[in-house]
Amino acid sequence: MEALGRRLAGLLQAGDLLVLTGPLGAGKTTLTRGIGEGLHVRGQVASPTFVLARTHPSESGVPLVHVDAYRLGGAAELDDLDLDYDNSVVVVEWGAGLLDGVAESWLDVVIARPTGAAAAADAPDDADEPRVVTITAHGPRWAGISLR
């Protein structure tokens, strides 16, 4: 997941929005950590579960804003965070359905774990366990850009 994040980071620029969806332990934060590495952010990218959003300054000048919307009650609470969508790369975990109208273009990233005992929500996150990642691009920003 980190390697995929690093590859994605090579395509990202200020104003880009990614919405990550997947069960607990799917690798959303790990993917974001890889994006942070690819953007050369200072410090370690960690889950913003208890603070809701963290801004990670970058050596490139484009910060990474990492949001965990799991505990938010709706789009209004996300709007209250006053995120800098225009000048940052914004990654929102658990943001499906909360970002309508926020951006003209965005990437939906859906991460699935295989079925079975190892995929149970309470199972430890196994870095070697395969994931199925589906990236769907929306809007003019992504027209003509290959995400493969």
N, CA, C and O atoms as a DFTB+ gen file, in Angstrom:
592 C
 N C O
     1  1       0.823      -1.185       0.000
     2  2       0.000       0.000       0.000
     3  2       0.875       1.260       0.000
     4  3       0.545       2.256      -0.643
     5  1       1.991       1.200       0.729
     6  2       2.886       2.360       0.723
     7  2       3.463       2.605      -0.662
     8  3       3.574       3.753      -1.089
     9  1       3.833       1.540      -1.369
    10  2       4.389       1.701      -2.719
    11  2       3.351       2.316      -3.659
    12  3       3.689       3.163      -4.486
    13  1       2.110       1.901      -3.539
    14  2       1.053       2.490      -4.356
    15  2       0.908       3.972      -4.012
    16  3       0.753       4.803      -4.907
    17  1       0.958       4.302      -2.740
    18  2       0.876       5.701      -2.329
    19  2       2.000       6.536      -2.910
    20  3       1.773       7.655      -3.369
    21  1       3.213       5.998      -2.895
    22  2       4.343       6.734      -3.479
    23  2       4.134       6.961      -4.970
    24  3       4.440       8.037      -5.485
    25  1       3.607       5.940      -5.674
    26  2       3.347       6.098      -7.112
    27  2       2.259       7.143      -7.357
    28  3       2.384       7.975      -8.256
    29  1       1.199       7.099      -6.563
    30  2       0.130       8.088      -6.701
    31  2       0.658       9.505      -6.461
    32  3       0.282      10.441      -7.166
    33  1       1.520       9.651      -5.476
    34  2       2.064      10.964      -5.136
    35  2       2.735      11.622      -6.333
    36  3       2.722      12.846      -6.458
    37  1       3.314      10.822      -7.204
    38  2       3.963      11.358      -8.395
    39  2       2.989      12.032      -9.356
    40  3       3.404      12.804     -10.220
    41  1       1.706      11.747      -9.211
    42  2       0.682      12.353     -10.059
    43  2      -0.020      13.525      -9.387
    44  3      -0.726      14.286     -10.049
    45  1       0.164      13.675      -8.096
    46  2      -0.630      14.627      -7.330
    47  2      -0.029      16.025      -7.317
    48  3       1.183      16.212      -7.426
    49  1      -0.928      17.004      -7.178
    50  2      -0.526      18.404      -7.098
    51  2      -1.504      19.129      -6.180
    52  3      -2.542      18.584      -5.803
    53  1      -1.161      20.354      -5.831
    54  2      -2.030      21.152      -4.979
    55  2      -3.428      21.204      -5.582
    56  3      -3.587      21.391      -6.789
    57  1      -4.433      21.038      -4.740
    58  2      -5.814      21.050      -5.184
    59  2      -6.397      19.674      -5.406
    60  3      -7.597      19.552      -5.655
    61  1      -5.580      18.627      -5.324
    62  2      -6.081      17.271      -5.536
    63  2      -6.726      16.732      -4.273
    64  3      -6.254      16.970      -3.161
    65  1      -7.809      16.004      -4.468
    66  2      -8.584      15.408      -3.390
    67  2      -8.704      13.916      -3.639
    68  3      -9.049      13.485      -4.739
    69  1      -8.415      13.124      -2.599
    70  2      -8.587      11.677      -2.660
    71  2      -9.524      11.269      -1.538
    72  3      -9.362      11.700      -0.396
    73  1     -10.507      10.437      -1.865
    74  2     -11.455       9.926      -0.886
    75  2     -11.199       8.433      -0.757
    76  3     -11.391       7.681      -1.712
    77  1     -10.758       7.997       0.445
    78  2     -10.401       6.598       0.670
    79  2     -11.532       5.873       1.382
    80  3     -12.072       6.351       2.380
    81  1     -11.878       4.702       0.844
    82  2     -12.931       3.876       1.418
    83  2     -12.410       2.463       1.572
    84  3     -11.725       1.942       0.691
    85  1     -12.737       1.842       2.700
    86  2     -12.341       0.459       2.949
    87  2     -12.581       0.132       4.407
    88  3     -12.713       1.032       5.237
    89  1     -12.638      -1.148       4.724
    90  2     -12.887      -1.550       6.112
    91  2     -11.701      -1.230       7.015
    92  3     -10.614      -0.906       6.537
    93  1     -11.917      -1.321       8.306
    94  2     -10.831      -1.159       9.268
    95  2      -9.694      -2.096       8.894
    96  3      -9.924      -3.267       8.592
    97  1      -8.491      -1.595       8.912
    98  2      -7.331      -2.425       8.608
    99  2      -7.081      -2.658       7.136
   100  3      -6.211      -3.453       6.780
   101  1      -7.823      -1.983       6.268
   102  2      -7.650      -2.199       4.826
   103  2      -6.349      -1.610       4.308
   104  3      -5.791      -2.105       3.329
   105  1      -5.862      -0.558       4.955
   106  2      -4.619       0.056       4.509
   107  2      -4.768       1.510       4.097
   108  3      -3.907       2.041       3.395
   109  1      -5.842       2.164       4.518
   110  2      -6.059       3.564       4.146
   111  2      -4.947       4.469       4.678
   112  3      -4.405       5.293       3.941
   113  1      -4.614       4.315       5.942
   114  2      -3.542       5.138       6.513
   115  2      -2.191       4.746       5.932
   116  3      -1.340       5.610       5.724
   117  1      -1.982       3.479       5.669
   118  2      -0.725       3.031       5.066
   119  2      -0.573       3.624       3.665
   120  3       0.518       4.053       3.287
   121  1      -1.656       3.650       2.899
   122  2      -1.620       4.286       1.580
   123  2      -1.283       5.768       1.722
   124  3      -0.478       6.297       0.956
   125  1      -1.895       6.438       2.699
   126  2      -1.637       7.857       2.916
   127  2      -0.194       8.088       3.349
   128  3       0.419       9.086       2.969
   129  1       0.346       7.171       4.139
   130  2       1.751       7.271       4.541
   131  2       2.648       7.241       3.293
   132  3       3.614       8.000       3.204
   133  1       2.330       6.374       2.344
   134  2       3.092       6.308       1.099
   135  2       2.961       7.581       0.281
   136  3       3.933       8.038      -0.319
   137  1       1.755       8.159       0.253
   138  2       1.567       9.436      -0.431
   139  2       2.442      10.495       0.227
   140  3       3.089      11.291      -0.454
   141  1       2.456      10.497       1.552
   142  2       3.298      11.444       2.281
   143  2       4.770      11.282       1.942
   144  3       5.483      12.270       1.763
   145  1       5.225      10.042       1.854
   146  2       6.625       9.798       1.475
   147  2       6.893      10.340       0.081
   148  3       7.914      10.984      -0.159
   149  1       5.967      10.074      -0.838
   150  2       6.136      10.533      -2.210
   151  2       6.104      12.048      -2.345
   152  3       6.733      12.610      -3.242
   153  1       5.372      12.707      -1.456
   154  2       5.313      14.170      -1.460
   155  2       6.426      14.793      -0.625
   156  3       6.551      16.016      -0.564
   157  1       7.232      13.949       0.016
   158  2       8.357      14.394       0.858
   159  2       7.890      15.269       2.014
   160  3       8.441      16.341       2.265
   161  1       6.847      14.781       2.723
   162  2       6.389      15.539       3.885
   163  2       7.383      15.371       5.021
   164  3       8.106      14.379       5.104
   165  1       7.397      16.371       5.891
   166  2       8.263      16.301       7.062
   167  2       7.529      15.536       8.148
   168  3       6.335      15.741       8.361
   169  1       8.236      14.662       8.828
   170  2       7.643      13.885       9.906
   171  2       6.875      12.692       9.390
   172  3       6.756      12.477       8.184
   173  1       6.358      11.925      10.322
   174  2       5.654      10.687       9.991
   175  2       4.163      10.938       9.842
   176  3       3.567      11.681      10.622
   177  1       3.566      10.313       8.835
   178  2       2.121      10.371       8.652
   179  2       1.506       9.299       9.544
   180  3       1.802       8.112       9.405
   181  1       0.650       9.735      10.458
   182  2      -0.041       8.820      11.368
   183  2      -1.536       9.069      11.246
   184  3      -1.961      10.107      10.738
   185  1      -2.316       8.132      11.705
   186  2      -3.765       8.252      11.628
   187  2      -4.246       9.463      12.424
   188  3      -3.853       9.643      13.577
   189  1      -5.097      10.295      11.814
   190  2      -5.628      11.460      12.527
   191  2      -6.944      11.158      13.246
   192  3      -7.763      12.058      13.432
   193  1      -7.156       9.916      13.648
   194  2      -8.430       9.495      14.218
   195  2      -8.918      10.409      15.334
   196  3     -10.092      10.780      15.349
   197  1      -8.060      10.776      16.256
   198  2      -8.511      11.531      17.418
   199  2      -8.441      13.036      17.229
   200  3      -9.072      13.777      17.982
   201  1      -7.689      13.505      16.242
   202  2      -7.614      14.941      15.976
   203  2      -8.412      15.319      14.732
   204  3      -8.550      16.504      14.431
   205  1      -8.926      14.358      14.021
   206  2      -9.725      14.481      12.807
   207  2      -8.932      14.889      11.574
   208  3      -9.162      14.338      10.497
   209  1      -8.008      15.836      11.696
   210  2      -7.236      16.255      10.520
   211  2      -5.839      16.687      10.946
   212  3      -5.649      17.327      11.980
   213  1      -4.877      16.319      10.123
   214  2      -3.488      16.742      10.341
   215  2      -2.964      17.314       9.042
   216  3      -3.225      16.785       7.962
   217  1      -2.218      18.407       9.161
   218  2      -1.544      18.973       8.001
   219  2      -0.065      18.654       8.129
   220  3       0.564      18.950       9.145
   221  1       0.480      18.046       7.082
   222  2       1.891      17.668       7.043
   223  2       2.605      18.564       6.037
   224  3       2.398      18.414       4.833
   225  1       3.442      19.495       6.503
   226  2       4.212      20.334       5.570
   227  2       5.120      19.468       4.702
   228  3       5.542      18.384       5.107
   229  1       5.407      19.958       3.523
   230  2       6.200      19.197       2.566
   231  2       7.402      20.004       2.110
   232  3       7.355      21.232       2.041
   233  1       8.478      19.295       1.801
   234  2       9.666      19.932       1.240
   235  2       9.364      20.551      -0.122
   236  3      10.029      21.501      -0.536
   237  1       8.364      20.014      -0.819
   238  2       7.994      20.532      -2.142
   239  2       7.127      21.773      -2.049
   240  3       6.882      22.434      -3.058
   241  1       6.658      22.098      -0.851
   242  2       5.795      23.262      -0.670
   243  2       4.315      22.951      -0.738
   244  3       3.494      23.810      -0.414
   245  1       3.948      21.738      -1.153
   246  2       2.543      21.349      -1.207
   247  2       2.262      20.444      -0.007
   248  3       2.702      19.295       0.019
   249  1       1.535      20.953       0.982
   250  2       1.272      20.137       2.168
   251  2       0.282      19.018       1.885
   252  3      -0.509      19.082       0.944
   253  1       0.348      18.000       2.719
   254  2      -0.608      16.897       2.711
   255  2      -1.545      17.113       3.894
   256  3      -1.103      17.212       5.038
   257  1      -2.836      17.183       3.608
   258  2      -3.841      17.258       4.661
   259  2      -4.494      15.882       4.733
   260  3      -5.074      15.404       3.758
   261  1      -4.392      15.255       5.899
   262  2      -4.889      13.897       6.108
   263  2      -6.061      13.967       7.078
   264  3      -5.900      14.406       8.217
   265  1      -7.231      13.541       6.636
   266  2      -8.459      13.653       7.414
   267  2      -9.019      12.266       7.681
   268  3      -9.035      11.410       6.797
   269  1      -9.479      12.053       8.909
   270  2     -10.217      10.839       9.256
   271  2     -11.640      11.270       9.586
   272  3     -11.895      11.817      10.659
   273  1     -12.565      11.023       8.665
   274  2     -13.946      11.480       8.810
   275  2     -14.840      10.452       9.497
   276  3     -16.058      10.624       9.534
   277  1     -14.260       9.395      10.036
   278  2     -15.048       8.304      10.627
   279  2     -16.022       8.802      11.696
   280  3     -17.169       8.357      11.746
   281  1     -15.576       9.709      12.539
   282  2     -16.409      10.165      13.655
   283  2     -17.240      11.403      13.325
   284  3     -17.959      11.911      14.185
   285  1     -17.151      11.890      12.101
   286  2     -17.925      13.071      11.728
   287  2     -19.371      12.689      11.447
   288  3     -19.655      11.622      10.903
   289  1     -20.276      13.578      11.827
   290  2     -21.701      13.309      11.660
   291  2     -22.254      13.690      10.306
   292  3     -23.404      13.368      10.004
   293  1     -21.477      14.362       9.484
   294  2     -21.970      14.742       8.171
   295  2     -21.062      15.746       7.504
   296  3     -20.003      16.103       8.020
   297  1     -21.508      16.195       6.331
   298  2     -20.715      17.114       5.518
   299  2     -20.486      18.443       6.225
   300  3     -19.435      19.057       6.049
   301  1     -21.445      18.896       7.018
   302  2     -21.291      20.174       7.713
   303  2     -20.125      20.128       8.697
   304  3     -19.382      21.101       8.824
   305  1     -19.961      19.008       9.389
   306  2     -18.839      18.876      10.328
   307  2     -17.511      18.840       9.589
   308  3     -16.516      19.375      10.077
   309  1     -17.485      18.216       8.421
   310  2     -16.262      18.216       7.612
   311  2     -15.954      19.639       7.147
   312  3     -14.799      20.064       7.159
   313  1     -16.985      20.368       6.739
   314  2     -16.801      21.755       6.315
   315  2     -16.279      22.618       7.462
   316  3     -15.515      23.555       7.232
   317  1     -16.683      22.311       8.685
   318  2     -16.227      23.065       9.856
   319  2     -14.719      22.941      10.089
   320  3     -14.134      23.767      10.791
   321  1     -14.091      21.928       9.514
   322  2     -12.641      21.760       9.672
   323  2     -11.869      22.810       8.877
   324  3     -10.675      23.004       9.105
   325  1     -12.540      23.491       7.944
   326  2     -11.943      24.573       7.162
   327  2     -10.630      24.132       6.498
   328  3      -9.583      24.754       6.676
   329  1     -10.719      23.056       5.740
   330  2      -9.542      22.496       5.074
   331  2      -9.124      23.346       3.876
   332  3      -9.961      23.948       3.204
   333  1      -7.820      23.384       3.619
   334  2      -7.267      24.130       2.486
   335  2      -7.206      23.207       1.271
   336  3      -6.157      22.643       0.959
   337  1      -8.339      23.060       0.592
   338  2      -8.415      22.170      -0.561
   339  2      -7.611      22.693      -1.748
   340  3      -7.077      21.903      -2.527
   341  1      -7.518      24.010      -1.896
   342  2      -6.891      24.585      -3.090
   343  2      -5.373      24.500      -3.095
   344  3      -4.769      24.372      -4.160
   345  1      -4.746      24.568      -1.926
   346  2      -3.287      24.658      -1.865
   347  2      -2.623      23.415      -1.294
   348  3      -1.424      23.421      -1.018
   349  1      -3.403      22.339      -1.113
   350  2      -2.889      21.115      -0.488
   351  2      -3.336      19.909      -1.290
   352  3      -4.234      20.000      -2.127
   353  1      -2.703      18.781      -1.025
   354  2      -3.241      17.484      -1.422
   355  2      -4.037      17.024      -0.206
   356  3      -3.487      16.898       0.887
   357  1      -5.324      16.775      -0.393
   358  2      -6.199      16.395       0.713
   359  2      -6.619      14.936       0.542
   360  3      -7.166      14.547      -0.490
   361  1      -6.350      14.139       1.579
   362  2      -6.744      12.733       1.610
   363  2      -7.739      12.571       2.745
   364  3      -7.436      12.886       3.896
   365  1      -8.949      12.071       2.414
   366  2      -9.999      11.915       3.416
   367  2     -10.360      10.440       3.539
   368  3     -10.906       9.842       2.611
   369  1     -10.050       9.865       4.690
   370  2     -10.485       8.496       4.986
   371  2     -11.933       8.555       5.457
   372  3     -12.316       9.476       6.178
   373  1     -12.727       7.586       5.058
   374  2     -14.137       7.487       5.455
   375  2     -14.938       8.694       4.948
   376  3     -15.917       9.090       5.580
   377  1     -14.537       9.275       3.825
   378  2     -15.185      10.496       3.355
   379  2     -16.267      10.297       2.312
   380  3     -16.848      11.281       1.855
   381  1     -16.562       9.072       1.918
   382  2     -17.569       8.839       0.882
   383  2     -18.897       9.479       1.293
   384  3     -19.394       9.259       2.397
   385  1     -19.454      10.267       0.388
   386  2     -20.731      10.917       0.626
   387  2     -20.653      12.219       1.404
   388  3     -21.665      12.902       1.561
   389  1     -19.477      12.577       1.892
   390  2     -19.339      13.800       2.686
   391  2     -18.760      14.968       1.895
   392  3     -18.733      16.098       2.384
   393  1     -18.299      14.703       0.680
   394  2     -17.539      15.721      -0.046
   395  2     -18.237      16.216      -1.307
   396  3     -17.600      16.826      -2.166
   397  1     -19.525      15.963      -1.426
   398  2     -20.251      16.405      -2.610
   399  2     -20.151      17.916      -2.749
   400  3     -20.456      18.653      -1.812
   401  1     -19.724      18.373      -3.915
   402  2     -19.635      19.788      -4.192
   403  2     -18.367      20.459      -3.704
   404  3     -18.175      21.650      -3.947
   405  1     -17.494      19.729      -3.023
   406  2     -16.259      20.328      -2.511
   407  2     -15.261      20.561      -3.635
   408  3     -14.565      21.576      -3.657
   409  1     -15.197      19.628      -4.557
   410  2     -14.206      19.727      -5.625
   411  2     -14.827      19.306      -6.953
   412  3     -15.733      18.474      -7.009
   413  1     -14.314      19.902      -8.005
   414  2     -14.767      19.564      -9.351
   415  2     -14.176      18.217      -9.795
   416  3     -14.774      17.486     -10.584
   417  1     -12.993      17.916      -9.268
   418  2     -12.302      16.676      -9.616
   419  2     -11.798      16.009      -8.348
   420  3     -11.415      16.689      -7.395
   421  1     -11.795      14.682      -8.330
   422  2     -11.279      13.931      -7.196
   423  2     -11.053      12.481      -7.600
   424  3     -11.509      12.025      -8.649
   425  1     -10.336      11.775      -6.740
   426  2     -10.127      10.344      -6.920
   427  2     -10.838       9.588      -5.799
   428  3     -10.637       9.879      -4.620
   429  1     -11.660       8.628      -6.173
   430  2     -12.225       7.684      -5.210
   431  2     -11.298       6.479      -5.186
   432  3     -11.034       5.877      -6.227
   433  1     -10.805       6.124      -4.011
   434  2      -9.916       4.978      -3.861
   435  2     -10.592       4.004      -2.913
   436  3     -10.742       4.283      -1.724
   437  1     -11.001       2.856      -3.449
   438  2     -11.679       1.841      -2.657
   439  2     -10.712       0.681      -2.453
   440  3     -10.183       0.118      -3.412
   441  1     -10.491       0.331      -1.181
   442  2      -9.552      -0.731      -0.831
   443  2     -10.344      -1.885      -0.233
   444  3     -11.093      -1.709       0.728
   445  1     -10.169      -3.068      -0.814
   446  2     -10.853      -4.262      -0.310
   447  2      -9.817      -5.274       0.143
   448  3      -8.777      -5.462      -0.487
   449  1     -10.130      -5.913       1.245
   450  2      -9.305      -7.024       1.727
   451  2      -9.976      -8.316       1.316
   452  3     -11.195      -8.346       1.146
   453  1      -9.211      -9.390       1.150
   454  2      -9.824     -10.665       0.787
   455  2     -10.762     -11.143       1.893
   456  3     -10.638     -10.741       3.050
   457  1     -11.680     -11.989       1.522
   458  2     -12.598     -12.531       2.517
   459  2     -11.929     -13.656       3.284
   460  3     -10.929     -14.220       2.840
   461  1     -12.489     -13.971       4.432
   462  2     -11.940     -15.056       5.245
   463  2     -11.497     -14.553       6.592
   464  3     -11.671     -13.377       6.913
   465  1     -10.927     -15.434       7.380
   466  2     -10.552     -15.124       8.759
   467  2      -9.552     -13.983       8.838
   468  3      -9.627     -13.157       9.747
   469  1      -8.614     -13.925       7.897
   470  2      -7.578     -12.895       7.953
   471  2      -8.137     -11.511       7.669
   472  3      -7.502     -10.508       7.995
   473  1      -9.324     -11.444       7.064
   474  2      -9.893     -10.155       6.714
   475  2     -10.840      -9.623       7.781
   476  3     -11.420      -8.551       7.608
   477  1     -11.004     -10.339       8.859
   478  2     -11.896      -9.873       9.919
   479  2     -11.411      -8.534      10.447
   480  3     -10.209      -8.275      10.515
   481  1     -12.357      -7.694      10.819
   482  2     -12.009      -6.340      11.263
   483  2     -11.077      -6.342      12.459
   484  3     -10.302      -5.403      12.642
   485  1     -11.143      -7.386      13.277
   486  2     -10.294      -7.419      14.462
   487  2      -8.977      -8.143      14.218
   488  3      -8.169      -8.286      15.136
   489  1      -8.752      -8.603      12.979
   490  2      -7.491      -9.273      12.660
   491  2      -6.396      -8.225      12.522
   492  3      -6.665      -7.111      12.073
   493  1      -5.172      -8.560      12.897
   494  2      -4.090      -7.585      12.741
   495  2      -3.869      -7.252      11.279
   496  3      -4.084      -8.083      10.397
   497  1      -3.434      -6.019      11.033
   498  2      -3.153      -5.576       9.669
   499  2      -1.917      -6.306       9.180
   500  3      -0.830      -6.104       9.721
   501  1      -2.057      -7.136       8.187
   502  2      -0.956      -7.915       7.639
   503  2      -0.461      -7.230       6.371
   504  3      -1.155      -7.213       5.355
   505  1       0.731      -6.670       6.436
   506  2       1.281      -5.917       5.306
   507  2       1.434      -6.783       4.064
   508  3       1.428      -6.260       2.949
   509  1       1.570      -8.096       4.230
   510  2       1.750      -8.974       3.085
   511  2       0.433      -9.472       2.509
   512  3       0.416     -10.088       1.443
   513  1      -0.661      -9.213       3.199
   514  2      -1.960      -9.668       2.720
   515  2      -2.364      -8.823       1.505
   516  3      -2.314      -7.594       1.565
   517  1      -2.760      -9.467       0.413
   518  2      -3.095      -8.703      -0.784
   519  2      -4.361      -7.862      -0.591
   520  3      -5.274      -8.247       0.139
   521  1      -4.391      -6.731      -1.247
   522  2      -5.559      -5.865      -1.286
   523  2      -5.979      -5.709      -2.738
   524  3      -5.173      -5.861      -3.655
   525  1      -7.238      -5.407      -2.926
   526  2      -7.728      -5.046      -4.243
   527  2      -8.070      -3.568      -4.157
   528  3      -8.915      -3.164      -3.357
   529  1      -7.414      -2.762      -4.981
   530  2      -7.601      -1.316      -4.947
   531  2      -8.229      -0.880      -6.266
   532  3      -7.723      -1.182      -7.347
   533  1      -9.338      -0.167      -6.150
   534  2     -10.013       0.377      -7.323
   535  2      -9.967       1.895      -7.228
   536  3     -10.457       2.480      -6.262
   537  1      -9.380       2.525      -8.230
   538  2      -9.282       3.980      -8.261
   539  2     -10.175       4.486      -9.389
   540  3     -10.024       4.102     -10.549
   541  1     -11.106       5.354      -9.015
   542  2     -12.013       5.939      -9.991
   543  2     -11.789       7.444     -10.008
   544  3     -11.919       8.115      -8.984
   545  1     -11.452       7.961     -11.174
   546  2     -11.191       9.388     -11.334
   547  2     -12.476      10.100     -11.735
   548  3     -13.256       9.601     -12.547
   549  1     -12.679      11.278     -11.149
   550  2     -13.843      12.106     -11.458
   551  2     -13.368      13.502     -11.825
   552  3     -12.482      14.051     -11.170
   553  1     -13.945      14.071     -12.857
   554  2     -13.699      15.461     -13.196
   555  2     -12.595      15.695     -14.200
   556  3     -11.841      14.787     -14.547
   557  1     -12.514      16.940     -14.663
   558  2     -11.583      17.294     -15.748
   559  2     -10.110      17.183     -15.369
   560  3      -9.277      16.961     -16.248
   561  1      -9.765      17.327     -14.111
   562  2      -8.350      17.238     -13.698
   563  2      -7.731      15.921     -14.127
   564  3      -6.551      15.868     -14.472
   565  1      -8.519      14.864     -14.108
   566  2      -7.983      13.527     -14.359
   567  2      -8.214      13.037     -15.781
   568  3      -7.838      11.912     -16.110
   569  1      -8.827      13.863     -16.634
   570  2      -9.049      13.465     -18.027
   571  2      -7.709      13.237     -18.719
   572  3      -6.841      14.109     -18.701
   573  1      -7.545      12.088     -19.317
   574  2      -6.326      11.775     -20.066
   575  2      -5.143      11.341     -19.224
   576  3      -4.068      11.094     -19.771
   577  1      -5.303      11.240     -17.907
   578  2      -4.212      10.795     -17.044
   579  2      -4.435       9.337     -16.698
   580  3      -5.487       8.969     -16.176
   581  1      -3.446       8.509     -16.990
   582  2      -3.551       7.080     -16.709
   583  2      -3.210       6.813     -15.241
   584  3      -2.177       7.257     -14.741
   585  1      -4.081       6.092     -14.572
   586  2      -3.855       5.732     -13.174
   587  2      -3.407       4.287     -13.038
   588  3      -3.462       3.731     -11.941
   589  1      -2.979       3.682     -14.090
   590  2      -2.536       2.278     -14.047
   591  2      -1.070       2.188     -13.757
   592  3      -0.522       1.088     -13.683
